[in-house]
Every structure is written in C-alpha cells, then in structure tokens.
Amino acid sequence: MEKHYTNGEITIDWKPDLCIHSTNCWKGLSAVFDPRKRPWIKMDGADTPAIRAAVARCPSGALSLRDHDSPAAVLVSEASAVDIQLLPNGPLQVIGHVNVINEQGESVIKSEKTFLCRCGSSANKPYCDGTHRKIEFRS
C-alpha cells in the first residue's frame, strides 16, 4: 500500500512493495527516515534539498518525489532504453522506463528502476525483498 508524506513543498511517495531495504535513505538522512519509528518518514527533519538528495539515492524507486508546483509530475525522467544488470549475489537491477504488468494485464508499477528477484526466495515476487542476503544467495 503506497504512502505519502509532505512538507508543503514536496511529497514523498513510498511504495513499500518496491523497497529492497538498501538502507540508503535512513543511513543518508536519519533525521527524516527512521524505520524504528511510526511514521517512519518525518518531513520536518531536514530541508527540501536534503530530502530530494536522499530520495534520489533510493536504488529501487520505492521512494519518489512530487513537487507541489507540478503535483502530477513524479520527479523521474523517462529513458528510451532499458538496462538490466545482474548484481553480484543479488537481484536483477532494471534501469530505464519500467512498466510491470500483472497477470490480469494491469500496469502495476511504472518507475525508472526496479529490482527483480533472482534468488527465487523473495516473499514479494517478482520483486526483490532482500531475502537473498538472509539465505546467502551466490550467483
């Protein structure tokens, strides 16, 4: 279930099903992102430029931004090509304009990047949920 957090200037959209738990957000800006607290995103913990920079470091696209000057525009750019990288002992990183379509033919994810499970043990297939680390998957 997608969640939204705002500071009046920008809104963070969080898609937990895409999160691969890289820890880039909370290790990079713990004043805003703290997974031990609820809500785990505190928009008053830093200024807008710092929050933008932290969200930009999200490798999976689970965190994205909307600017209040243009609320319909998610701040990601569409790429014309898709690159797929096999991460060592980890998931498939898909970079480019990604449109994931479910079994019913519905578009369920549109993003600039996503991580797909390669170990076969994710509880959130086809997406990576970080289980490869727990089971010590080796490619």
Stockholm file with secondary structure:
# STOCKHOLM 1.0

chainA/1-139         MEKHYTNGEITIDWKPDLCIHSTNCWKGLSAVFDPRKRPWIKMDGADTPAIRAAVARCPSGALSLRDHDSPAAVLVSEASAVDIQLLPNGPLQVIGHVNVINEQGESVIKSEKTFLCRCGSSANKPYCDGTHRKIEFRS
#=GR chainA/1-139 SS CCEEEECSSEEEEECGGGCCCCCHHHHHCTTTBCTTSSSSBCGGGSCHHHHHHHHHTCSSSSEEEEETTSTTCBSCCCCSSCEEEECTTSCEEEEEEEEEECTTSCEEEEEEEEEECSSSCCTTTTBCCSHHHHTTCCC
#=GC SS_cons         CCEEEECSSEEEEECGGGCCCCCHHHHHCTTTBCTTSSSSBCGGGSCHHHHHHHHHTCSSSSEEEEETTSTTCBSCCCCSSCEEEECTTSCEEEEEEEEEECTTSCEEEEEEEEEECSSSCCTTTTBCCSHHHHTTCCC
//
